[in-house]
Amino acid sequence: MLVLASASPRRLALLRQIGLEPDAIDPANADETPRPRETPRAYALRMAQAKLAAVMPRHPQATVLAADSVVAVGRRILPKAESEAEARDCLALLSGRRHKVLGGIAIGRAGKVRTRLVETAVRFKRLEKSEIEAYVQSGEWQGKAGGYAIQGRAASFVAFVSGSYSNVVGLPLFETAALLKALR
């Protein structure tokens, strides 16, 4: 039995893309506040582990998959944009710059836990104010780490990707499949 500890429709779609259908979806309600001076890498892994720890006890016989995606510019963790102003700020910061998308994965079953951190580098072209405004008006940014969805309209902003594309969407598939196989 596979339990996805996430309400993200993108993570579910990605799992289905590789032929995995969770038997249950049980989102964790973890506090996602970064700790003082916490690095983006540490934060992404900690959040995936916290989500796993919250959901595993509710499904003691299942394999539980938890993940977290973090968009970072240097040591700065960008928020999951919840307002138009946040989305504009994120896009303005990402404009013409390289950033990292860090995917924390935590998978557990019967007391065994495996974790992985996946890093993808992304560079945006320099965005015009009109492009930022049109993207904000699309609403596609809502609830997305860093205020954008690479699989949507923001694909036209991306000049460079190095690493796992699926990690930027929300779940690094190669690494997830390998961790699931290792737990068999």
Secondary structure, DSSP 8 states (H G I E B T S, - for coil): -EEE----HHHHHHHHHTT---SEE----------TT--HHHHHHHHHHHHHHHHGGG-TTSEEEEEEEEEEETTEE--B--SHHHHHHHHHHHTT-EEEEEEEEEEEETTEEEEEEEEEEEEE----HHHHHHHHHHTTTTT-BTT--TTTGGGGGEEEEES-HHHHHT--HHHHHHHHHHT-
